[in-house]
Amino acid sequence: MYKLKCNIEEIKRAAEIAGGLRELAIKSGASYQSMLNWSKGRNNPNPMFCIKMEQAVDGKVTRKDIFPDFPWEKFKEEK
């Protein structure tokens, strides 16, 4: 299975906008440890967290910025 490439620079940019990794984690509902791992490229966030990060920074970093190759048009958001 092909593993999508996560753009960690965009996660870092989102963190800067949010006021740091801890703030981005709080605003997106992720743990700080997960956010730290994502920002260091240790593992990738699931698509729901990309959406939540996008919302946390008011769209200044988008889900497509974080995962440009993900088939977002086929992904259904849960409300």
N, CA, C and O atoms as a Tripos MOL2 file, in Angstrom:
@<TRIPOS>MOLECULE
protein
  316   315    79     0     0
PROTEIN
NO_CHARGES

@<TRIPOS>ATOM
      1 N           0.8400   -1.1860    0.0000 N.3       1 MET1
      2 CA          0.0000    0.0000    0.0000 C.3       1 MET1
      3 C           0.8830    1.2470    0.0000 C.2       1 MET1
      4 O           1.8830    1.3130    0.7150 O.2       1 MET1
      5 N           0.5090    2.2070   -0.7910 N.am      2 TYR2
      6 CA          1.2430    3.4570   -0.9190 C.3       2 TYR2
      7 C           0.9740    4.3450    0.2910 C.2       2 TYR2
      8 O          -0.1810    4.5780    0.6480 O.2       2 TYR2
      9 N           2.0180    4.8310    0.9100 N.am      3 LYS3
     10 CA          1.8720    5.7340    2.0530 C.3       3 LYS3
     11 C           1.9820    7.1680    1.5610 C.2       3 LYS3
     12 O           2.9660    7.5430    0.9230 O.2       3 LYS3
     13 N           0.9760    7.9560    1.8580 N.am      4 LEU4
     14 CA          0.9690    9.3470    1.4280 C.3       4 LEU4
     15 C           2.0160   10.1580    2.1770 C.2       4 LEU4
     16 O           2.2870    9.9170    3.3530 O.2       4 LEU4
     17 N           2.5830   11.0970    1.4940 N.am      5 LYS5
     18 CA          3.5900   11.9780    2.0810 C.3       5 LYS5
     19 C           2.8980   13.1570    2.7470 C.2       5 LYS5
     20 O           2.1310   13.8900    2.1230 O.2       5 LYS5
     21 N           3.1870   13.3150    4.0100 N.am      6 CYS6
     22 CA          2.6510   14.4250    4.7980 C.3       6 CYS6
     23 C           3.6450   15.5820    4.7350 C.2       6 CYS6
     24 O           4.8510   15.3850    4.8860 O.2       6 CYS6
     25 N           3.1330   16.7730    4.5130 N.am      7 ASN7
     26 CA          3.9910   17.9590    4.4480 C.3       7 ASN7
     27 C           4.1670   18.5170    5.8610 C.2       7 ASN7
     28 O           3.3530   19.3120    6.3310 O.2       7 ASN7
     29 N           5.2300   18.0940    6.5240 N.am      8 ILE8
     30 CA          5.4290   18.5040    7.9270 C.3       8 ILE8
     31 C           5.7080   19.9930    8.0580 C.2       8 ILE8
     32 O           5.4560   20.5720    9.1140 O.2       8 ILE8
     33 N           6.2180   20.6200    7.0200 N.am      9 GLU9
     34 CA          6.4520   22.0620    7.0800 C.3       9 GLU9
     35 C           5.1350   22.8170    7.2310 C.2       9 GLU9
     36 O           5.0890   23.8700    7.8660 O.2       9 GLU9
     37 N           4.0720   22.2830    6.6500 N.am     10 GLU10
     38 CA          2.7660   22.9240    6.7780 C.3      10 GLU10
     39 C           2.1850   22.7210    8.1770 C.2      10 GLU10
     40 O           1.4760   23.5910    8.6840 O.2      10 GLU10
     41 N           2.4790   21.5820    8.8030 N.am     11 ILE11
     42 CA          2.0550   21.3820   10.1860 C.3      11 ILE11
     43 C           2.7900   22.3800   11.0840 C.2      11 ILE11
     44 O           2.1960   22.9590   11.9940 O.2      11 ILE11
     45 N           4.0630   22.5730   10.8270 N.am     12 LYS12
     46 CA          4.8360   23.5480   11.5990 C.3      12 LYS12
     47 C           4.3090   24.9650   11.3920 C.2      12 LYS12
     48 O           4.2550   25.7590   12.3310 O.2      12 LYS12
     49 N           3.9250   25.2730   10.1640 N.am     13 ARG13
     50 CA          3.3680   26.5990    9.8690 C.3      13 ARG13
     51 C           2.0380   26.7870   10.5990 C.2      13 ARG13
     52 O           1.7670   27.8560   11.1460 O.2      13 ARG13
     53 N           1.2150   25.7420   10.6030 N.am     14 ALA14
     54 CA         -0.0600   25.8070   11.3320 C.3      14 ALA14
     55 C           0.1920   26.0300   12.8190 C.2      14 ALA14
     56 O          -0.5250   26.7890   13.4720 O.2      14 ALA14
     57 N           1.2100   25.3670   13.3440 N.am     15 ALA15
     58 CA          1.5480   25.5370   14.7580 C.3      15 ALA15
     59 C           1.9670   26.9770   15.0490 C.2      15 ALA15
     60 O           1.5770   27.5370   16.0730 O.2      15 ALA15
     61 N           2.7470   27.5760   14.1690 N.am     16 GLU16
     62 CA          3.1500   28.9790   14.3460 C.3      16 GLU16
     63 C           1.9380   29.8900   14.3790 C.2      16 GLU16
     64 O           1.8410   30.7850   15.2180 O.2      16 GLU16
     65 N           1.0170   29.6550   13.4610 N.am     17 ILE17
     66 CA         -0.1970   30.4730   13.3780 C.3      17 ILE17
     67 C          -1.0430   30.3140   14.6380 C.2      17 ILE17
     68 O          -1.6070   31.2810   15.1490 O.2      17 ILE17
     69 N          -1.1220   29.0740   15.1310 N.am     18 ALA18
     70 CA         -1.9450   28.7770   16.3060 C.3      18 ALA18
     71 C          -1.3060   29.2410   17.6120 C.2      18 ALA18
     72 O          -1.9910   29.3400   18.6300 O.2      18 ALA18
     73 N          -0.0230   29.5200   17.5960 N.am     19 GLY19
     74 CA          0.6630   29.9430   18.8180 C.3      19 GLY19
     75 C           1.5230   28.8570   19.4250 C.2      19 GLY19
     76 O           1.8840   28.9380   20.5990 O.2      19 GLY19
     77 N           1.8600   27.8400   18.6450 N.am     20 GLY20
     78 CA          2.7250   26.7590   19.1050 C.3      20 GLY20
     79 C           2.0600   25.4010   18.9400 C.2      20 GLY20
     80 O           0.8520   25.2970   18.7250 O.2      20 GLY20
     81 N           2.8810   24.3670   19.0460 N.am     21 LEU21
     82 CA          2.3670   22.9940   18.8900 C.3      21 LEU21
     83 C           1.3130   22.6620   19.9400 C.2      21 LEU21
     84 O           0.3000   22.0340   19.6340 O.2      21 LEU21
     85 N           1.5550   23.0830   21.1690 N.am     22 ARG22
     86 CA          0.6010   22.7810   22.2390 C.3      22 ARG22
     87 C          -0.7600   23.4200   21.9510 C.2      22 ARG22
     88 O          -1.8000   22.7840   22.1240 O.2      22 ARG22
     89 N          -0.7450   24.6710   21.5130 N.am     23 GLU23
     90 CA         -1.9980   25.3670   21.1910 C.3      23 GLU23
     91 C          -2.7030   24.7140   20.0070 C.2      23 GLU23
     92 O          -3.9250   24.5660   20.0190 O.2      23 GLU23
     93 N          -1.9530   24.3290   18.9960 N.am     24 LEU24
     94 CA         -2.5580   23.6610   17.8410 C.3      24 LEU24
     95 C          -3.1640   22.3260   18.2660 C.2      24 LEU24
     96 O          -4.2480   21.9620   17.8110 O.2      24 LEU24
     97 N          -2.4760   21.6040   19.1290 N.am     25 ALA25
     98 CA         -3.0040   20.3340   19.6310 C.3      25 ALA25
     99 C          -4.3180   20.5650   20.3760 C.2      25 ALA25
    100 O          -5.2910   19.8450   20.1530 O.2      25 ALA25
    101 N          -4.3500   21.5540   21.2500 N.am     26 ILE26
    102 CA         -5.5610   21.8500   22.0150 C.3      26 ILE26
    103 C          -6.7040   22.2410   21.0820 C.2      26 ILE26
    104 O          -7.8190   21.7370   21.2110 O.2      26 ILE26
    105 N          -6.4210   23.1360   20.1460 N.am     27 LYS27
    106 CA         -7.4600   23.6250   19.2360 C.3      27 LYS27
    107 C          -7.9710   22.5580   18.2820 C.2      27 LYS27
    108 O          -9.1130   22.6310   17.8280 O.2      27 LYS27
    109 N          -7.1420   21.5670   17.9710 N.am     28 SER28
    110 CA         -7.5600   20.5270   17.0280 C.3      28 SER28
    111 C          -7.9750   19.2320   17.7130 C.2      28 SER28
    112 O          -8.3810   18.2800   17.0460 O.2      28 SER28
    113 N          -7.8770   19.1880   19.0370 N.am     29 GLY29
    114 CA         -8.3170   17.9990   19.7650 C.3      29 GLY29
    115 C          -7.3420   16.8410   19.7340 C.2      29 GLY29
    116 O          -7.7110   15.7030   20.0260 O.2      29 GLY29
    117 N          -6.1060   17.1250   19.3840 N.am     30 ALA30
    118 CA         -5.0680   16.0860   19.3480 C.3      30 ALA30
    119 C          -4.2450   16.1560   20.6290 C.2      30 ALA30
    120 O          -4.2520   17.1680   21.3300 O.2      30 ALA30
    121 N          -3.5510   15.0920   20.9180 N.am     31 SER31
    122 CA         -2.6300   15.1450   22.0520 C.3      31 SER31
    123 C          -1.3710   15.8990   21.6220 C.2      31 SER31
    124 O          -1.0300   15.9410   20.4400 O.2      31 SER31
    125 N          -0.7030   16.4820   22.5850 N.am     32 TYR32
    126 CA          0.5410   17.1770   22.2800 C.3      32 TYR32
    127 C           1.5630   16.2050   21.7050 C.2      32 TYR32
    128 O           2.2830   16.5450   20.7670 O.2      32 TYR32
    129 N           1.6300   15.0050   22.2570 N.am     33 GLN33
    130 CA          2.5930   14.0140   21.7730 C.3      33 GLN33
    131 C           2.3410   13.6570   20.3140 C.2      33 GLN33
    132 O           3.2820   13.5310   19.5300 O.2      33 GLN33
    133 N           1.0740   13.4940   19.9500 N.am     34 SER34
    134 CA          0.7460   13.2100   18.5410 C.3      34 SER34
    135 C           1.1820   14.3610   17.6530 C.2      34 SER34
    136 O           1.7940   14.1530   16.6050 O.2      34 SER34
    137 N           0.8620   15.5770   18.0780 N.am     35 MET35
    138 CA          1.2250   16.7560   17.2980 C.3      35 MET35
    139 C           2.7440   16.8520   17.1390 C.2      35 MET35
    140 O           3.2420   17.1690   16.0580 O.2      35 MET35
    141 N           3.4640   16.5810   18.2040 N.am     36 LEU36
    142 CA          4.9260   16.5970   18.1480 C.3      36 LEU36
    143 C           5.4340   15.5450   17.1620 C.2      36 LEU36
    144 O           6.3180   15.8250   16.3530 O.2      36 LEU36
    145 N           4.8790   14.3460   17.2300 N.am     37 ASN37
    146 CA          5.2790   13.2830   16.3040 C.3      37 ASN37
    147 C           4.9790   13.6540   14.8590 C.2      37 ASN37
    148 O           5.7960   13.4020   13.9740 O.2      37 ASN37
    149 N           3.8140   14.2520   14.6090 N.am     38 TRP38
    150 CA          3.4710   14.6560   13.2440 C.3      38 TRP38
    151 C           4.4260   15.7300   12.7460 C.2      38 TRP38
    152 O           4.8550   15.6900   11.5930 O.2      38 TRP38
    153 N           4.7590   16.6810   13.5940 N.am     39 SER39
    154 CA          5.6220   17.7900   13.1770 C.3      39 SER39
    155 C           7.0610   17.3470   12.9390 C.2      39 SER39
    156 O           7.8190   18.0330   12.2540 O.2      39 SER39
    157 N           7.4310   16.2240   13.4940 N.am     40 LYS40
    158 CA          8.7850   15.6840   13.2870 C.3      40 LYS40
    159 C           8.8070   14.5880   12.2200 C.2      40 LYS40
    160 O           9.8670   14.0340   11.9260 O.2      40 LYS40
    161 N           7.6510   14.2740   11.6400 N.am     41 GLY41
    162 CA          7.5760   13.2750   10.5840 C.3      41 GLY41
    163 C           7.6740   11.8430   11.0700 C.2      41 GLY41
    164 O           7.9340   10.9330   10.2830 O.2      41 GLY41
    165 N           7.4680   11.6380   12.3570 N.am     42 ARG42
    166 CA          7.5400   10.2750   12.9100 C.3      42 ARG42
    167 C           6.3560    9.4260   12.4730 C.2      42 ARG42
    168 O           6.4940    8.2220   12.2570 O.2      42 ARG42
    169 N           5.2080   10.0460   12.3450 N.am     43 ASN43
    170 CA          4.0340    9.3920   11.7760 C.3      43 ASN43
    171 C           3.1190   10.4680   11.2200 C.2      43 ASN43
    172 O           3.3840   11.6580   11.3890 O.2      43 ASN43
    173 N           2.0540   10.0630   10.5630 N.am     44 ASN44
    174 CA          1.1580   10.9940    9.9000 C.3      44 ASN44
    175 C          -0.1670   11.1140   10.6430 C.2      44 ASN44
    176 O          -0.6510   10.1480   11.2310 O.2      44 ASN44
    177 N          -0.7450   12.3070   10.6090 N.am     45 PRO45
    178 CA         -2.0870   12.4490   11.1820 C.3      45 PRO45
    179 C          -3.1170   11.7740   10.2810 C.2      45 PRO45
    180 O          -2.9020   11.6300    9.0770 O.2      45 PRO45
    181 N          -4.2400   11.3610   10.8730 N.am     46 ASN46
    182 CA         -5.3040   10.8520   10.0110 C.3      46 ASN46
    183 C          -6.0310   12.0480    9.4010 C.2      46 ASN46
    184 O          -5.8830   13.1680    9.8880 O.2      46 ASN46
    185 N          -6.8010   11.8320    8.3590 N.am     47 PRO47
    186 CA         -7.4510   12.9470    7.6650 C.3      47 PRO47
    187 C          -8.3200   13.8300    8.5600 C.2      47 PRO47
    188 O          -8.3660   15.0420    8.3510 O.2      47 PRO47
    189 N          -8.9990   13.2680    9.5340 N.am     48 MET48
    190 CA         -9.8420   14.0880   10.4060 C.3      48 MET48
    191 C          -9.0220   15.1400   11.1510 C.2      48 MET48
    192 O          -9.4920   16.2600   11.3510 O.2      48 MET48
    193 N          -7.8100   14.7950   11.5600 N.am     49 PHE49
    194 CA         -6.9810   15.7780   12.2550 C.3      49 PHE49
    195 C          -6.4720   16.8490   11.2980 C.2      49 PHE49
    196 O          -6.2390   17.9830   11.7160 O.2      49 PHE49
    197 N          -6.2990   16.5160   10.0380 N.am     50 CYS50
    198 CA         -5.9160   17.5470    9.0620 C.3      50 CYS50
    199 C          -7.0460   18.5650    8.9280 C.2      50 CYS50
    200 O          -6.7990   19.7680    8.8430 O.2      50 CYS50
    201 N          -8.2670   18.0830    8.9110 N.am     51 ILE51
    202 CA         -9.4290   18.9710    8.8320 C.3      51 ILE51
    203 C          -9.5040   19.8290   10.0890 C.2      51 ILE51
    204 O          -9.7650   21.0300   10.0090 O.2      51 ILE51
    205 N          -9.2770   19.2220   11.2430 N.am     52 LYS52
    206 CA         -9.3390   19.9670   12.5020 C.3      52 LYS52
    207 C          -8.2120   20.9900   12.6030 C.2      52 LYS52
    208 O          -8.4070   22.0730   13.1550 O.2      52 LYS52
    209 N          -7.0360   20.6550   12.0740 N.am     53 MET53
    210 CA         -5.9460   21.6340   12.0640 C.3      53 MET53
    211 C          -6.2940   22.8030   11.1550 C.2      53 MET53
    212 O          -6.0330   23.9570   11.4940 O.2      53 MET53
    213 N          -6.8830   22.5060   10.0040 N.am     54 GLU54
    214 CA         -7.3220   23.5540    9.0810 C.3      54 GLU54
    215 C          -8.3080   24.4940    9.7820 C.2      54 GLU54
    216 O          -8.1960   25.7140    9.6660 O.2      54 GLU54
    217 N          -9.2560   23.9320   10.4960 N.am     55 GLN55
    218 CA        -10.2510   24.7310   11.2150 C.3      55 GLN55
    219 C          -9.6010   25.5310   12.3460 C.2      55 GLN55
    220 O          -9.9950   26.6680   12.6080 O.2      55 GLN55
    221 N          -8.6120   24.9440   13.0120 N.am     56 ALA56
    222 CA         -7.9500   25.6030   14.1440 C.3      56 ALA56
    223 C          -7.2150   26.8720   13.7340 C.2      56 ALA56
    224 O          -7.0480   27.7870   14.5400 O.2      56 ALA56
    225 N          -6.7770   26.9220   12.4790 N.am     57 VAL57
    226 CA         -6.0500   28.1100   12.0020 C.3      57 VAL57
    227 C          -6.8620   28.8930   10.9650 C.2      57 VAL57
    228 O          -6.3160   29.6420   10.1550 O.2      57 VAL57
    229 N          -8.1800   28.6960   11.0190 N.am     58 ASP58
    230 CA         -9.1050   29.4350   10.1410 C.3      58 ASP58
    231 C          -8.7480   29.3220    8.6600 C.2      58 ASP58
    232 O          -8.8890   30.2860    7.9060 O.2      58 ASP58
    233 N          -8.2860   28.1460    8.2490 N.am     59 GLY59
    234 CA         -8.0120   27.8900    6.8420 C.3      59 GLY59
    235 C          -6.7180   28.4810    6.3150 C.2      59 GLY59
    236 O          -6.4630   28.4310    5.1120 O.2      59 GLY59
    237 N          -5.8990   29.0400    7.1910 N.am     60 LYS60
    238 CA         -4.6160   29.6140    6.7380 C.3      60 LYS60
    239 C          -3.6470   28.5250    6.3110 C.2      60 LYS60
    240 O          -2.7400   28.7720    5.5170 O.2      60 LYS60
    241 N          -3.8380   27.3250    6.8340 N.am     61 VAL61
    242 CA         -3.1690   26.1090    6.3580 C.3      61 VAL61
    243 C          -4.3090   25.1340    6.1010 C.2      61 VAL61
    244 O          -5.1380   24.8940    6.9790 O.2      61 VAL61
    245 N          -4.3510   24.5770    4.9070 N.am     62 THR62
    246 CA         -5.4710   23.7060    4.5640 C.3      62 THR62
    247 C          -5.0880   22.2340    4.6480 C.2      62 THR62
    248 O          -3.9110   21.8760    4.6990 O.2      62 THR62
    249 N          -6.1090   21.3990    4.6610 N.am     63 ARG63
    250 CA         -5.8900   19.9450    4.6370 C.3      63 ARG63
    251 C          -5.0780   19.5480    3.4110 C.2      63 ARG63
    252 O          -4.2650   18.6260    3.4720 O.2      63 ARG63
    253 N          -5.3030   20.2530    2.2840 N.am     64 LYS64
    254 CA         -4.5630   19.9570    1.0530 C.3      64 LYS64
    255 C          -3.1040   20.3840    1.1630 C.2      64 LYS64
    256 O          -2.2330   19.7970    0.5200 O.2      64 LYS64
    257 N          -2.8350   21.4020    1.9720 N.am     65 ASP65
    258 CA         -1.4520   21.8080    2.2100 C.3      65 ASP65
    259 C          -0.7130   20.6990    2.9650 C.2      65 ASP65
    260 O           0.4500   20.4110    2.6840 O.2      65 ASP65
    261 N          -1.4080   20.0850    3.9250 N.am     66 ILE66
    262 CA         -0.7900   19.0570    4.7610 C.3      66 ILE66
    263 C          -0.6420   17.7380    4.0100 C.2      66 ILE66
    264 O           0.4120   17.1030    4.0600 O.2      66 ILE66
    265 N          -1.6970   17.3300    3.3180 N.am     67 PHE67
    266 CA         -1.6780   16.0860    2.5260 C.3      67 PHE67
    267 C          -2.0850   16.3970    1.0890 C.2      67 PHE67
    268 O          -3.2360   16.1620    0.7210 O.2      67 PHE67
    269 N          -1.1790   16.9140    0.2740 N.am     68 PRO68
    270 CA         -1.5580   17.3180   -1.0860 C.3      68 PRO68
    271 C          -2.0270   16.1650   -1.9800 C.2      68 PRO68
    272 O          -2.8030   16.3890   -2.9100 O.2      68 PRO68
    273 N          -1.5730   14.9460   -1.7140 N.am     69 ASP69
    274 CA         -1.9250   13.8250   -2.5840 C.3      69 ASP69
    275 C          -3.1230   13.0170   -2.1030 C.2      69 ASP69
    276 O          -3.5130   12.0430   -2.7480 O.2      69 ASP69
    277 N          -3.7060   13.4080   -0.9860 N.am     70 PHE70
    278 CA         -4.8560   12.6770   -0.4550 C.3      70 PHE70
    279 C          -6.0830   12.9640   -1.3280 C.2      70 PHE70
    280 O          -6.2750   14.0990   -1.7640 O.2      70 PHE70
    281 N          -6.9110   11.9530   -1.5840 N.am     71 PRO71
    282 CA         -8.1080   12.1740   -2.4180 C.3      71 PRO71
    283 C          -9.2290   12.8500   -1.6250 C.2      71 PRO71
    284 O         -10.2410   12.2210   -1.3170 O.2      71 PRO71
    285 N          -9.0490   14.1150   -1.3000 N.am     72 TRP72
    286 CA        -10.0040   14.8470   -0.4630 C.3      72 TRP72
    287 C         -11.4000   14.8670   -1.0470 C.2      72 TRP72
    288 O         -12.3810   14.8780   -0.3030 O.2      72 TRP72
    289 N         -11.5100   14.8730   -2.3800 N.am     73 GLU73
    290 CA        -12.8270   14.9310   -3.0110 C.3      73 GLU73
    291 C         -13.6570   13.6690   -2.7320 C.2      73 GLU73
    292 O         -14.8830   13.7010   -2.8380 O.2      73 GLU73
    293 N         -13.0040   12.5750   -2.3830 N.am     74 LYS74
    294 CA        -13.6950   11.3240   -2.0760 C.3      74 LYS74
    295 C         -13.9440   11.1400   -0.5890 C.2      74 LYS74
    296 O         -14.6580   10.2230   -0.1820 O.2      74 LYS74
    297 N         -13.3610   12.0040    0.2130 N.am     75 PHE75
    298 CA        -13.4140   11.8820    1.6710 C.3      75 PHE75
    299 C         -14.6610   12.5770    2.1940 C.2      75 PHE75
    300 O         -14.9220   13.7340    1.8650 O.2      75 PHE75
    301 N         -15.4120   11.8800    2.9920 N.am     76 LYS76
    302 CA        -16.6140   12.4530    3.6070 C.3      76 LYS76
    303 C         -16.2870   12.9200    5.0070 C.2      76 LYS76
    304 O         -15.8030   12.1430    5.8300 O.2      76 LYS76
    305 N         -16.5490   14.1790    5.2810 N.am     77 GLU77
    306 CA        -16.3330   14.7220    6.6240 C.3      77 GLU77
    307 C         -17.4590   14.2920    7.5380 C.2      77 GLU77
    308 O         -18.6260   14.2750    7.1480 O.2      77 GLU77
    309 N         -17.0900   13.9450    8.7630 N.am     78 GLU78
    310 CA        -18.1000   13.6890    9.7810 C.3      78 GLU78
    311 C         -18.3460   14.9950   10.4980 C.2      78 GLU78
    312 O         -17.4050   15.7050   10.8530 O.2      78 GLU78
    313 N         -19.5880   15.3080   10.7100 N.am     79 LYS79
    314 CA        -19.9500   16.5570   11.3920 C.3      79 LYS79
    315 C         -20.0220   16.3280   12.8750 C.2      79 LYS79
    316 O         -20.3130   17.2560   13.6300 O.2      79 LYS79
@<TRIPOS>BOND
     1     1     2 1
     2     2     3 1
     3     3     4 2
     4     3     5 am
     5     5     6 1
     6     6     7 1
     7     7     8 2
     8     7     9 am
     9     9    10 1
    10    10    11 1
    11    11    12 2
    12    11    13 am
    13    13    14 1
    14    14    15 1
    15    15    16 2
    16    15    17 am
    17    17    18 1
    18    18    19 1
    19    19    20 2
    20    19    21 am
    21    21    22 1
    22    22    23 1
    23    23    24 2
    24    23    25 am
    25    25    26 1
    26    26    27 1
    27    27    28 2
    28    27    29 am
    29    29    30 1
    30    30    31 1
    31    31    32 2
    32    31    33 am
    33    33    34 1
    34    34    35 1
    35    35    36 2
    36    35    37 am
    37    37    38 1
    38    38    39 1
    39    39    40 2
    40    39    41 am
    41    41    42 1
    42    42    43 1
    43    43    44 2
    44    43    45 am
    45    45    46 1
    46    46    47 1
    47    47    48 2
    48    47    49 am
    49    49    50 1
    50    50    51 1
    51    51    52 2
    52    51    53 am
    53    53    54 1
    54    54    55 1
    55    55    56 2
    56    55    57 am
    57    57    58 1
    58    58    59 1
    59    59    60 2
    60    59    61 am
    61    61    62 1
    62    62    63 1
    63    63    64 2
    64    63    65 am
    65    65    66 1
    66    66    67 1
    67    67    68 2
    68    67    69 am
    69    69    70 1
    70    70    71 1
    71    71    72 2
    72    71    73 am
    73    73    74 1
    74    74    75 1
    75    75    76 2
    76    75    77 am
    77    77    78 1
    78    78    79 1
    79    79    80 2
    80    79    81 am
    81    81    82 1
    82    82    83 1
    83    83    84 2
    84    83    85 am
    85    85    86 1
    86    86    87 1
    87    87    88 2
    88    87    89 am
    89    89    90 1
    90    90    91 1
    91    91    92 2
    92    91    93 am
    93    93    94 1
    94    94    95 1
    95    95    96 2
    96    95    97 am
    97    97    98 1
    98    98    99 1
    99    99   100 2
   100    99   101 am
   101   101   102 1
   102   102   103 1
   103   103   104 2
   104   103   105 am
   105   105   106 1
   106   106   107 1
   107   107   108 2
   108   107   109 am
   109   109   110 1
   110   110   111 1
   111   111   112 2
   112   111   113 am
   113   113   114 1
   114   114   115 1
   115   115   116 2
   116   115   117 am
   117   117   118 1
   118   118   119 1
   119   119   120 2
   120   119   121 am
   121   121   122 1
   122   122   123 1
   123   123   124 2
   124   123   125 am
   125   125   126 1
   126   126   127 1
   127   127   128 2
   128   127   129 am
   129   129   130 1
   130   130   131 1
   131   131   132 2
   132   131   133 am
   133   133   134 1
   134   134   135 1
   135   135   136 2
   136   135   137 am
   137   137   138 1
   138   138   139 1
   139   139   140 2
   140   139   141 am
   141   141   142 1
   142   142   143 1
   143   143   144 2
   144   143   145 am
   145   145   146 1
   146   146   147 1
   147   147   148 2
   148   147   149 am
   149   149   150 1
   150   150   151 1
   151   151   152 2
   152   151   153 am
   153   153   154 1
   154   154   155 1
   155   155   156 2
   156   155   157 am
   157   157   158 1
   158   158   159 1
   159   159   160 2
   160   159   161 am
   161   161   162 1
   162   162   163 1
   163   163   164 2
   164   163   165 am
   165   165   166 1
   166   166   167 1
   167   167   168 2
   168   167   169 am
   169   169   170 1
   170   170   171 1
   171   171   172 2
   172   171   173 am
   173   173   174 1
   174   174   175 1
   175   175   176 2
   176   175   177 am
   177   177   178 1
   178   178   179 1
   179   179   180 2
   180   179   181 am
   181   181   182 1
   182   182   183 1
   183   183   184 2
   184   183   185 am
   185   185   186 1
   186   186   187 1
   187   187   188 2
   188   187   189 am
   189   189   190 1
   190   190   191 1
   191   191   192 2
   192   191   193 am
   193   193   194 1
   194   194   195 1
   195   195   196 2
   196   195   197 am
   197   197   198 1
   198   198   199 1
   199   199   200 2
   200   199   201 am
   201   201   202 1
   202   202   203 1
   203   203   204 2
   204   203   205 am
   205   205   206 1
   206   206   207 1
   207   207   208 2
   208   207   209 am
   209   209   210 1
   210   210   211 1
   211   211   212 2
   212   211   213 am
   213   213   214 1
   214   214   215 1
   215   215   216 2
   216   215   217 am
   217   217   218 1
   218   218   219 1
   219   219   220 2
   220   219   221 am
   221   221   222 1
   222   222   223 1
   223   223   224 2
   224   223   225 am
   225   225   226 1
   226   226   227 1
   227   227   228 2
   228   227   229 am
   229   229   230 1
   230   230   231 1
   231   231   232 2
   232   231   233 am
   233   233   234 1
   234   234   235 1
   235   235   236 2
   236   235   237 am
   237   237   238 1
   238   238   239 1
   239   239   240 2
   240   239   241 am
   241   241   242 1
   242   242   243 1
   243   243   244 2
   244   243   245 am
   245   245   246 1
   246   246   247 1
   247   247   248 2
   248   247   249 am
   249   249   250 1
   250   250   251 1
   251   251   252 2
   252   251   253 am
   253   253   254 1
   254   254   255 1
   255   255   256 2
   256   255   257 am
   257   257   258 1
   258   258   259 1
   259   259   260 2
   260   259   261 am
   261   261   262 1
   262   262   263 1
   263   263   264 2
   264   263   265 am
   265   265   266 1
   266   266   267 1
   267   267   268 2
   268   267   269 am
   269   269   270 1
   270   270   271 1
   271   271   272 2
   272   271   273 am
   273   273   274 1
   274   274   275 1
   275   275   276 2
   276   275   277 am
   277   277   278 1
   278   278   279 1
   279   279   280 2
   280   279   281 am
   281   281   282 1
   282   282   283 1
   283   283   284 2
   284   283   285 am
   285   285   286 1
   286   286   287 1
   287   287   288 2
   288   287   289 am
   289   289   290 1
   290   290   291 1
   291   291   292 2
   292   291   293 am
   293   293   294 1
   294   294   295 1
   295   295   296 2
   296   295   297 am
   297   297   298 1
   298   298   299 1
   299   299   300 2
   300   299   301 am
   301   301   302 1
   302   302   303 1
   303   303   304 2
   304   303   305 am
   305   305   306 1
   306   306   307 1
   307   307   308 2
   308   307   309 am
   309   309   310 1
   310   310   311 1
   311   311   312 2
   312   311   313 am
   313   313   314 1
   314   314   315 1
   315   315   316 2
@<TRIPOS>SUBSTRUCTURE
     1 MET1         2 RESIDUE 1 A MET
     2 TYR2         6 RESIDUE 1 A TYR
     3 LYS3        10 RESIDUE 1 A LYS
     4 LEU4        14 RESIDUE 1 A LEU
     5 LYS5        18 RESIDUE 1 A LYS
     6 CYS6        22 RESIDUE 1 A CYS
     7 ASN7        26 RESIDUE 1 A ASN
     8 ILE8        30 RESIDUE 1 A ILE
     9 GLU9        34 RESIDUE 1 A GLU
    10 GLU10       38 RESIDUE 1 A GLU
    11 ILE11       42 RESIDUE 1 A ILE
    12 LYS12       46 RESIDUE 1 A LYS
    13 ARG13       50 RESIDUE 1 A ARG
    14 ALA14       54 RESIDUE 1 A ALA
    15 ALA15       58 RESIDUE 1 A ALA
    16 GLU16       62 RESIDUE 1 A GLU
    17 ILE17       66 RESIDUE 1 A ILE
    18 ALA18       70 RESIDUE 1 A ALA
    19 GLY19       74 RESIDUE 1 A GLY
    20 GLY20       78 RESIDUE 1 A GLY
    21 LEU21       82 RESIDUE 1 A LEU
    22 ARG22       86 RESIDUE 1 A ARG
    23 GLU23       90 RESIDUE 1 A GLU
    24 LEU24       94 RESIDUE 1 A LEU
    25 ALA25       98 RESIDUE 1 A ALA
    26 ILE26      102 RESIDUE 1 A ILE
    27 LYS27      106 RESIDUE 1 A LYS
    28 SER28      110 RESIDUE 1 A SER
    29 GLY29      114 RESIDUE 1 A GLY
    30 ALA30      118 RESIDUE 1 A ALA
    31 SER31      122 RESIDUE 1 A SER
    32 TYR32      126 RESIDUE 1 A TYR
    33 GLN33      130 RESIDUE 1 A GLN
    34 SER34      134 RESIDUE 1 A SER
    35 MET35      138 RESIDUE 1 A MET
    36 LEU36      142 RESIDUE 1 A LEU
    37 ASN37      146 RESIDUE 1 A ASN
    38 TRP38      150 RESIDUE 1 A TRP
    39 SER39      154 RESIDUE 1 A SER
    40 LYS40      158 RESIDUE 1 A LYS
    41 GLY41      162 RESIDUE 1 A GLY
    42 ARG42      166 RESIDUE 1 A ARG
    43 ASN43      170 RESIDUE 1 A ASN
    44 ASN44      174 RESIDUE 1 A ASN
    45 PRO45      178 RESIDUE 1 A PRO
    46 ASN46      182 RESIDUE 1 A ASN
    47 PRO47      186 RESIDUE 1 A PRO
    48 MET48      190 RESIDUE 1 A MET
    49 PHE49      194 RESIDUE 1 A PHE
    50 CYS50      198 RESIDUE 1 A CYS
    51 ILE51      202 RESIDUE 1 A ILE
    52 LYS52      206 RESIDUE 1 A LYS
    53 MET53      210 RESIDUE 1 A MET
    54 GLU54      214 RESIDUE 1 A GLU
    55 GLN55      218 RESIDUE 1 A GLN
    56 ALA56      222 RESIDUE 1 A ALA
    57 VAL57      226 RESIDUE 1 A VAL
    58 ASP58      230 RESIDUE 1 A ASP
    59 GLY59      234 RESIDUE 1 A GLY
    60 LYS60      238 RESIDUE 1 A LYS
    61 VAL61      242 RESIDUE 1 A VAL
    62 THR62      246 RESIDUE 1 A THR
    63 ARG63      250 RESIDUE 1 A ARG
    64 LYS64      254 RESIDUE 1 A LYS
    65 ASP65      258 RESIDUE 1 A ASP
    66 ILE66      262 RESIDUE 1 A ILE
    67 PHE67      266 RESIDUE 1 A PHE
    68 PRO68      270 RESIDUE 1 A PRO
    69 ASP69      274 RESIDUE 1 A ASP
    70 PHE70      278 RESIDUE 1 A PHE
    71 PRO71      282 RESIDUE 1 A PRO
    72 TRP72      286 RESIDUE 1 A TRP
    73 GLU73      290 RESIDUE 1 A GLU
    74 LYS74      294 RESIDUE 1 A LYS
    75 PHE75      298 RESIDUE 1 A PHE
    76 LYS76      302 RESIDUE 1 A LYS
    77 GLU77      306 RESIDUE 1 A GLU
    78 GLU78      310 RESIDUE 1 A GLU
    79 LYS79      314 RESIDUE 1 A LYS
